[in-house]
Amino acid sequence: MLTIGGDAKGLLEGAQPVKTVPSHFSPVKLASQSDVELVFGREDEKKFYLGTPLDMETKICLNLEELVKRSNGIFGKSGTGKTFLTRLLLIGMLQKGRAVNLVFDMHSEYGWEGSSEAGRKVKALKQLFPAKVAVFTLDEENSRRRKVSTDFVVRIGYDEITPEDMVLLRQTLNLTEPAVEAVYQLARRFGRRWLERTLEIKDAEETKELLAELSIHESTFQNLRRGLATISRLPFLEAHAPDNAVGSILEYLERGINVVLEFGRYTDVTAYILVANLLTRRIHSQYREKMEKAMGEDSARPVPLVITIEEAHRFLNPGVASQTIFGTIAREMRKYNVTLLVIDQRPSGIDDEVMSQMGTKITCLLDNERDIDSVLAGVSGKSELKSVLSRLESRQQALIFGHAVPMPVVIRTREYGSAESYRDFSTAGEAEQDVEELWD
């Protein structure tokens, strides 16, 4: 419950938490559009219209300037519209220009074309904002078959994979703890070519000498070899990558162009974790250097970067969150102008500390008690919100609470997929450019 003072000071301060309960028989009236705007604001260069209250047609807006200051989460069981909501939120950030985005697009839903909740095709970011979005791909053949024009084909070199990348893949590859430790030993022995050299060893005598030298048990080495063999079968991996993917991504981001990396056919969780972790770690390192330089020289800071990851519990579960770059980014909040947008159907699988650092949570229907408790942990009025969350419909409804809204609110998401909605999302200048490109 919020209150707004009737004097000039009250209007300037905006909505404030109530300190007393209204007295009995106080007059009550339905909120109008202007009442809602006093609380949530009107859509402008900072605020984005995301949906309407369930029983009203007034607009509920998110404060995107506040949103990008912290990491945020979109949660909900499978089929409740998480992808739809994520696409809307990304459109808002592109439309208002409050941050640049790097989207690790596991199912190719955010780049050129996606699908609606009804299963029909809808325009994604590149079609709506052609001048503001670049589509990168790991699977050039898949992009060509879907008639998607890509800006860059990503290739990863064996020599780019570090022991830190293998730590995150331990569960996926069924590696033992000693096998992960052996990776560090092999990296010290062979340097950047550790993975390639390890796979090259075929001679039994050579293997025996190496294991004796590094004090690695044979069963440990075989466990590691099986895991590395799985990685080596990924088609986008090469001994040495022909182009610098990190450099290309940063080049686009520095120009204010958002990057969507499509995985095409490579939706295996091993490929997703490996690529997302490897690229994010290097990009975060570059952003950190730029921020430290800007602070030291009192110069312009890099534009805020939002990194979107799906299957977030794979990166942020309690077993690995303290060791991964994603856990580091979540805990740093906006220290280096890099935040996360995490999407997950199992929020209880995400580390409690990471969940507590999320500024705004957008939650669709959840029916698992542990997931609900995880999302609402530390929130004022938890029992009431728990009841609200359990009554959401399975589609097009979400509970929003956190820094980007002044109070928790349930919305019905705005329409998306019609020609009219596309006109609302795109600016006039971009629409004109889109027409010109069609004639070129």
DARARA-V463503 format. One record per residue. N is the residue number from 1. RES is the residue in one letter. SS is DSSP state (hx for helix, st for strand, lp for the rest). PSI is psi in radians with two decimals (999 if undefined). OMEGA is omega in degrees with one decimal (none if undefined). Layout:
N | RES | SS | PSI | OMEGA
N | RES | SS | PSI | OMEGA
//
This chain:
1 | M | lp | 2.36 | -179.2
2 | L | st | 2.77 | 175.9
3 | T | st | 2.56 | 177.7
4 | I | lp | 2.12 | -179.5
5 | G | lp | 2.62 | -178.3
6 | G | lp | -0.20 | -179.5
7 | D | lp | 3.11 | -178.0
8 | A | hx | -0.71 | -179.9
9 | K | hx | -0.74 | 179.7
10 | G | hx | -0.68 | 179.5
11 | L | hx | -0.62 | 179.4
12 | L | hx | -0.68 | -178.2
13 | E | hx | -0.43 | -179.8
14 | G | lp | -2.88 | -176.7
15 | A | lp | 2.38 | 179.2
16 | Q | st | 2.66 | 177.0
17 | P | st | 2.48 | 179.5
18 | V | lp | 2.61 | 178.0
19 | K | lp | -0.33 | 177.3
20 | T | lp | 2.70 | 177.5
21 | V | lp | 2.40 | 177.8
22 | P | lp | 2.54 | -178.3
23 | S | lp | 2.85 | 176.9
24 | H | lp | 2.53 | 176.1
25 | F | lp | 0.39 | 173.5
26 | S | lp | 2.49 | -180.0
27 | P | lp | 2.49 | -178.0
28 | V | lp | 2.43 | 175.3
29 | K | lp | 2.77 | 177.5
30 | L | lp | 2.47 | 179.1
31 | A | lp | 2.41 | 176.9
32 | S | lp | 3.07 | 176.3
33 | Q | hx | -0.73 | -179.7
34 | S | hx | -0.61 | 176.3
35 | D | hx | -0.80 | 179.7
36 | V | hx | -0.68 | 179.7
37 | E | hx | -0.55 | 176.2
38 | L | hx | -0.57 | -178.7
39 | V | hx | -0.92 | -172.8
40 | F | hx | -0.16 | -180.0
41 | G | lp | 2.93 | 178.4
42 | R | lp | 2.58 | -179.7
43 | E | lp | 2.21 | 179.1
44 | D | lp | -2.71 | -176.6
45 | E | lp | -0.22 | 179.6
46 | K | lp | -0.46 | -172.8
47 | K | st | 2.46 | -176.1
48 | F | st | 2.28 | 179.7
49 | Y | st | 2.04 | -175.9
50 | L | st | -0.50 | -178.4
51 | G | st | -2.93 | -178.4
52 | T | st | 2.71 | 172.0
53 | P | st | 2.74 | -173.6
54 | L | lp | -0.60 | -174.7
55 | D | lp | 0.35 | -179.4
56 | M | lp | 2.89 | 177.2
57 | E | lp | 0.26 | 178.7
58 | T | lp | 2.72 | -175.0
59 | K | st | 2.34 | 172.2
60 | I | st | 2.18 | -175.9
61 | C | st | 2.53 | 172.1
62 | L | st | 2.46 | 174.3
63 | N | st | 1.74 | -174.7
64 | L | hx | -0.48 | 176.8
65 | E | hx | -0.71 | 176.6
66 | E | hx | -0.63 | -176.9
67 | L | hx | -0.82 | -172.4
68 | V | lp | -0.06 | 179.3
69 | K | lp | -0.34 | -179.1
70 | R | lp | 2.91 | 172.4
71 | S | lp | 2.61 | -175.3
72 | N | st | 2.87 | -177.0
73 | G | st | 2.53 | 171.8
74 | I | st | 2.09 | -173.4
75 | F | st | 2.76 | 178.3
76 | G | lp | 2.65 | 178.4
77 | K | lp | 2.90 | -177.5
78 | S | lp | 2.34 | 176.6
79 | G | lp | 0.18 | -177.8
80 | T | lp | 0.00 | 175.0
81 | G | lp | 0.45 | 179.3
82 | K | hx | -0.75 | 179.9
83 | T | hx | -0.73 | 178.8
84 | F | hx | -0.83 | 179.4
85 | L | hx | -0.72 | 179.3
86 | T | hx | -0.75 | 179.2
87 | R | hx | -0.73 | 177.7
88 | L | hx | -0.77 | -178.3
89 | L | hx | -0.71 | 177.4
90 | L | hx | -0.69 | 177.1
91 | I | hx | -0.74 | 178.3
92 | G | hx | -0.76 | -179.5
93 | M | hx | -0.64 | 176.8
94 | L | hx | -0.75 | -177.5
95 | Q | hx | -0.72 | -176.3
96 | K | hx | -0.24 | 176.5
97 | G | lp | 0.54 | -177.4
98 | R | lp | -0.23 | 179.9
99 | A | lp | 2.83 | 168.2
100 | V | st | 2.69 | -174.5
101 | N | st | 2.47 | 167.9
102 | L | st | 1.97 | -174.3
103 | V | st | 2.09 | 173.4
104 | F | st | 1.71 | -167.7
105 | D | st | 1.59 | -172.9
106 | M | lp | -0.65 | -174.6
107 | H | lp | 0.36 | 175.8
108 | S | lp | 0.95 | -177.8
109 | E | lp | -0.24 | -169.9
110 | Y | lp | -0.22 | -174.8
111 | G | lp | -1.51 | -175.9
112 | W | lp | -0.77 | -172.1
113 | E | st | 2.49 | 177.0
114 | G | st | -2.88 | 177.8
115 | S | st | 2.54 | 179.5
116 | S | lp | 3.05 | 177.8
117 | E | lp | -0.40 | 178.2
118 | A | lp | -0.06 | 177.1
119 | G | lp | -0.01 | 179.4
120 | R | lp | 2.77 | -177.9
121 | K | st | 2.46 | 175.8
122 | V | st | 2.71 | 177.7
123 | K | st | 2.45 | 174.7
124 | A | lp | -2.85 | -166.7
125 | L | hx | -0.72 | -176.0
126 | K | hx | -0.66 | 179.6
127 | Q | hx | -0.58 | -179.0
128 | L | hx | -0.60 | -177.7
129 | F | lp | 1.18 | -173.9
130 | P | lp | -0.53 | -178.3
131 | A | lp | -0.16 | -174.4
132 | K | lp | 0.00 | -174.1
133 | V | st | 2.36 | 172.3
134 | A | st | 2.37 | 179.4
135 | V | st | 2.04 | 173.3
136 | F | st | 2.70 | -180.0
137 | T | st | 2.59 | 170.5
138 | L | lp | -0.27 | -172.1
139 | D | lp | 1.51 | -176.3
140 | E | hx | -0.66 | -178.5
141 | E | hx | -0.75 | 178.6
142 | N | hx | -0.73 | 178.8
143 | S | hx | -0.71 | 179.9
144 | R | hx | -0.71 | 179.2
145 | R | hx | -0.60 | 179.2
146 | R | lp | 0.03 | -179.7
147 | K | lp | 0.71 | 177.7
148 | V | lp | 2.13 | 177.5
149 | S | lp | 2.08 | -176.8
150 | T | lp | 2.72 | -179.1
151 | D | lp | -0.36 | -177.2
152 | F | st | 2.41 | 175.5
153 | V | st | 2.09 | -175.4
154 | V | lp | 2.27 | 171.8
155 | R | lp | 2.45 | -178.6
156 | I | st | 2.29 | 178.6
157 | G | st | 2.56 | 175.1
158 | Y | hx | -0.64 | -176.3
159 | D | hx | -0.08 | 176.5
160 | E | hx | -0.27 | -177.4
161 | I | lp | 2.21 | -176.3
162 | T | lp | 2.93 | 175.8
163 | P | hx | -0.57 | 179.4
164 | E | hx | -0.59 | 176.9
165 | D | hx | -0.62 | -178.6
166 | M | hx | -0.51 | 178.1
167 | V | hx | -0.77 | -178.2
168 | L | hx | -0.43 | -178.1
169 | L | lp | 0.06 | -174.4
170 | R | hx | -0.87 | -177.9
171 | Q | hx | -0.72 | -178.1
172 | T | hx | -0.68 | -177.2
173 | L | hx | 0.04 | -179.0
174 | N | lp | 0.76 | 178.2
175 | L | lp | 2.49 | 175.5
176 | T | lp | 2.87 | 177.4
177 | E | hx | -0.77 | 177.0
178 | P | hx | -0.56 | 179.3
179 | A | hx | -0.69 | 177.6
180 | V | hx | -0.70 | 177.5
181 | E | hx | -0.62 | 179.4
182 | A | hx | -0.52 | 177.8
183 | V | hx | -0.78 | 179.8
184 | Y | hx | -0.69 | 178.8
185 | Q | hx | -0.73 | 179.9
186 | L | hx | -0.62 | 178.1
187 | A | hx | -0.66 | 176.5
188 | R | hx | -0.58 | -177.4
189 | R | hx | -0.75 | -173.3
190 | F | hx | -0.16 | -178.6
191 | G | hx | -2.59 | -175.4
192 | R | hx | -0.40 | -177.9
193 | R | hx | 0.37 | -174.0
194 | W | hx | -0.73 | -176.2
195 | L | hx | -0.81 | -179.4
196 | E | hx | -0.77 | -178.8
197 | R | hx | -0.66 | 179.5
198 | T | hx | -0.72 | 179.3
199 | L | hx | -0.45 | -177.8
200 | E | hx | -0.42 | -175.8
201 | I | lp | 1.99 | -179.1
202 | K | lp | -0.57 | -175.7
203 | D | lp | 2.26 | -177.0
204 | A | hx | -0.70 | -178.4
205 | E | hx | -0.72 | 178.7
206 | E | hx | -0.70 | 178.3
207 | T | hx | -0.76 | -178.7
208 | K | hx | -0.73 | 179.3
209 | E | hx | -0.72 | -179.4
210 | L | hx | -0.78 | -179.0
211 | L | hx | -0.64 | 177.3
212 | A | hx | -0.70 | -179.6
213 | E | hx | -0.68 | -176.1
214 | L | hx | 0.02 | -179.5
215 | S | lp | 0.81 | 177.6
216 | I | lp | 2.28 | 179.2
217 | H | lp | 2.57 | -176.2
218 | E | hx | -0.72 | -179.7
219 | S | hx | -0.61 | 176.6
220 | T | hx | -0.76 | -179.2
221 | F | hx | -0.71 | 179.5
222 | Q | hx | -0.65 | 175.6
223 | N | hx | -0.74 | 178.4
224 | L | hx | -0.74 | -179.5
225 | R | hx | -0.68 | 179.1
226 | R | hx | -0.72 | 178.1
227 | G | hx | -0.75 | 179.8
228 | L | hx | -0.57 | 178.1
229 | A | hx | -0.63 | 176.7
230 | T | hx | -0.76 | 179.1
231 | I | hx | -0.75 | -175.0
232 | S | hx | -0.33 | 179.5
233 | R | lp | -0.13 | 177.6
234 | L | lp | 2.12 | -171.5
235 | P | lp | -0.42 | -177.3
236 | F | lp | 0.01 | 176.8
237 | L | st | 2.38 | 177.8
238 | E | st | 2.87 | 179.2
239 | A | lp | -0.79 | 177.2
240 | H | lp | 2.17 | -179.1
241 | A | lp | 2.35 | -178.2
242 | P | lp | -0.47 | -178.3
243 | D | lp | 2.78 | -179.9
244 | N | lp | 1.73 | -177.1
245 | A | hx | -0.74 | -179.7
246 | V | hx | -0.79 | 179.0
247 | G | hx | -0.71 | 179.9
248 | S | hx | -0.75 | 178.5
249 | I | hx | -0.82 | -179.4
250 | L | hx | -0.64 | 179.2
251 | E | hx | -0.77 | 178.3
252 | Y | hx | -0.78 | -178.3
253 | L | hx | -0.69 | 179.9
254 | E | hx | -0.45 | 177.2
255 | R | lp | 0.08 | 179.6
256 | G | lp | 0.29 | -179.9
257 | I | lp | 2.22 | -178.9
258 | N | st | 2.51 | -175.9
259 | V | st | 2.21 | 173.5
260 | V | st | 2.07 | 178.7
261 | L | st | 1.90 | 179.7
262 | E | st | 2.44 | -178.4
263 | F | lp | -0.16 | 177.0
264 | G | lp | -2.21 | -179.3
265 | R | lp | -0.21 | -173.2
266 | Y | lp | 1.11 | -178.5
267 | T | lp | 0.08 | 175.8
268 | D | lp | 2.41 | -175.1
269 | V | hx | -0.48 | 177.9
270 | T | hx | -0.81 | 179.2
271 | A | hx | -0.73 | -177.0
272 | Y | hx | -0.83 | -178.9
273 | I | hx | -0.79 | -177.7
274 | L | hx | -0.91 | -175.1
275 | V | hx | -0.82 | -178.2
276 | A | hx | -0.76 | -178.8
277 | N | hx | -0.80 | -176.8
278 | L | hx | -0.84 | -178.0
279 | L | hx | -0.71 | -178.1
280 | T | hx | -0.70 | -179.0
281 | R | hx | -0.73 | -178.6
282 | R | hx | -0.65 | 179.4
283 | I | hx | -0.72 | 177.3
284 | H | hx | -0.70 | 178.4
285 | S | hx | -0.73 | 178.7
286 | Q | hx | -0.71 | 178.3
287 | Y | hx | -0.67 | 179.1
288 | R | hx | -0.77 | 178.6
289 | E | hx | -0.74 | -179.8
290 | K | hx | -0.70 | 179.8
291 | M | hx | -0.76 | 179.5
292 | E | hx | -0.67 | 177.0
293 | K | hx | -0.73 | 179.7
294 | A | hx | -0.69 | 178.9
295 | M | hx | -0.67 | 179.8
296 | G | hx | -0.62 | -177.5
297 | E | hx | 0.02 | -178.1
298 | D | lp | 0.80 | -179.4
299 | S | lp | -3.10 | -177.5
300 | A | lp | 2.38 | 179.6
301 | R | lp | 2.71 | 178.6
302 | P | lp | 2.64 | -179.3
303 | V | lp | 2.45 | 179.7
304 | P | lp | 2.43 | -179.2
305 | L | st | 2.26 | 174.9
306 | V | st | 2.14 | 179.5
307 | I | st | 2.13 | -177.1
308 | T | st | 2.19 | 178.0
309 | I | st | 2.45 | 173.9
310 | E | lp | 2.95 | -177.9
311 | E | lp | 0.84 | -169.7
312 | A | lp | -0.49 | -178.7
313 | H | hx | -0.33 | 176.9
314 | R | hx | -0.53 | -177.1
315 | F | hx | -0.40 | -167.7
316 | L | hx | 0.38 | 177.5
317 | N | lp | 2.78 | -174.7
318 | P | lp | -0.48 | -177.7
319 | G | lp | -0.46 | -175.2
320 | V | lp | -0.18 | -173.3
321 | A | lp | -0.65 | -177.7
322 | S | lp | -0.24 | -176.2
323 | Q | lp | -0.15 | -174.4
324 | T | lp | 2.76 | 178.1
325 | I | hx | -0.51 | -179.8
326 | F | hx | -0.69 | 175.0
327 | G | hx | -0.68 | 178.3
328 | T | hx | -0.81 | -179.4
329 | I | hx | -0.75 | -179.4
330 | A | hx | -0.70 | -178.5
331 | R | hx | -0.52 | -179.3
332 | E | hx | -0.27 | -172.3
333 | M | lp | -1.99 | -175.8
334 | R | lp | 0.43 | -174.7
335 | K | lp | -0.73 | -179.1
336 | Y | lp | 0.39 | 178.1
337 | N | lp | 0.44 | 176.4
338 | V | st | 2.20 | 177.1
339 | T | st | 3.01 | -178.0
340 | L | st | 2.60 | 163.3
341 | L | st | 1.85 | -174.6
342 | V | st | 2.46 | -179.1
343 | I | st | 2.22 | -175.7
344 | D | st | 2.60 | 175.3
345 | Q | lp | -0.05 | 179.4
346 | R | lp | 1.21 | -177.5
347 | P | hx | -0.41 | 178.2
348 | S | hx | -0.29 | 177.6
349 | G | hx | -0.09 | 180.0
350 | I | lp | 2.46 | -178.7
351 | D | lp | 2.41 | -177.2
352 | D | hx | -0.69 | -179.6
353 | E | hx | -0.70 | 178.3
354 | V | hx | -0.78 | 179.0
355 | M | hx | -0.65 | -178.5
356 | S | hx | -0.35 | -178.9
357 | Q | lp | -0.11 | -178.0
358 | M | lp | 2.23 | -175.1
359 | G | lp | -0.78 | -178.0
360 | T | st | 2.37 | 178.8
361 | K | st | 2.30 | 175.6
362 | I | st | 1.98 | -169.4
363 | T | st | 2.08 | 172.3
364 | C | lp | -2.98 | -176.6
365 | L | lp | 2.29 | 172.2
366 | L | lp | 2.38 | -179.8
367 | D | lp | 0.02 | 177.1
368 | N | lp | 2.21 | -175.5
369 | E | hx | -0.70 | -179.2
370 | R | hx | -0.66 | 178.2
371 | D | hx | -0.74 | 179.4
372 | I | hx | -0.79 | 179.6
373 | D | hx | -0.65 | -179.7
374 | S | hx | -0.78 | -179.0
375 | V | hx | -0.67 | -174.1
376 | L | hx | 0.06 | -178.5
377 | A | lp | 2.25 | 176.6
378 | G | lp | 0.07 | -177.6
379 | V | lp | 2.36 | 176.8
380 | S | lp | 2.40 | -178.8
381 | G | lp | 0.63 | -175.0
382 | K | hx | -0.75 | -175.9
383 | S | hx | -0.67 | 178.2
384 | E | hx | -0.75 | 179.9
385 | L | hx | -0.57 | 177.9
386 | K | hx | -0.72 | 178.3
387 | S | hx | -0.71 | 178.6
388 | V | hx | -0.79 | -176.9
389 | L | hx | -0.64 | -178.1
390 | S | hx | -0.30 | -177.5
391 | R | lp | 0.07 | 178.8
392 | L | lp | 2.57 | 172.6
393 | E | lp | 2.86 | -172.9
394 | S | lp | -0.24 | -179.9
395 | R | lp | 2.61 | 171.9
396 | Q | lp | 0.31 | 173.7
397 | Q | st | 2.49 | -178.7
398 | A | st | 2.59 | 173.7
399 | L | st | 2.24 | -180.0
400 | I | st | 2.31 | 174.6
401 | F | st | 2.66 | -179.5
402 | G | st | -2.79 | -170.7
403 | H | lp | -0.43 | -175.4
404 | A | lp | -0.14 | 176.9
405 | V | lp | 2.57 | -177.3
406 | P | lp | -0.34 | 179.4
407 | M | lp | 2.73 | 177.1
408 | P | lp | 2.48 | -179.1
409 | V | st | 2.49 | 174.4
410 | V | st | 2.29 | -179.3
411 | I | st | 2.74 | 163.5
412 | R | st | 2.12 | -172.3
413 | T | st | 2.58 | -177.7
414 | R | lp | 2.79 | -178.9
415 | E | lp | 2.49 | -177.5
416 | Y | lp | 2.21 | 176.9
417 | G | lp | -0.22 | 178.3
418 | S | lp | 2.86 | 178.0
419 | A | hx | -0.64 | -180.0
420 | E | hx | -0.72 | 179.4
421 | S | hx | -0.64 | 178.2
422 | Y | hx | -0.68 | 178.2
423 | R | hx | -0.64 | 178.9
424 | D | hx | -0.63 | -177.6
425 | F | hx | -0.75 | -174.1
426 | S | lp | 2.56 | 174.5
427 | T | lp | 2.83 | -178.7
428 | A | hx | -0.69 | -178.7
429 | G | hx | -0.70 | -179.5
430 | E | hx | -0.61 | 178.3
431 | A | hx | -0.72 | 178.9
432 | E | hx | -0.72 | -179.1
433 | Q | hx | -0.68 | 179.4
434 | D | hx | -0.73 | 179.5
435 | V | hx | -0.74 | -179.8
436 | E | hx | -0.70 | -179.6
437 | E | hx | -0.58 | 179.7
438 | L | hx | -0.52 | -178.6
439 | W | hx | -0.25 | -179.1
440 | D | lp | 999 | none
//
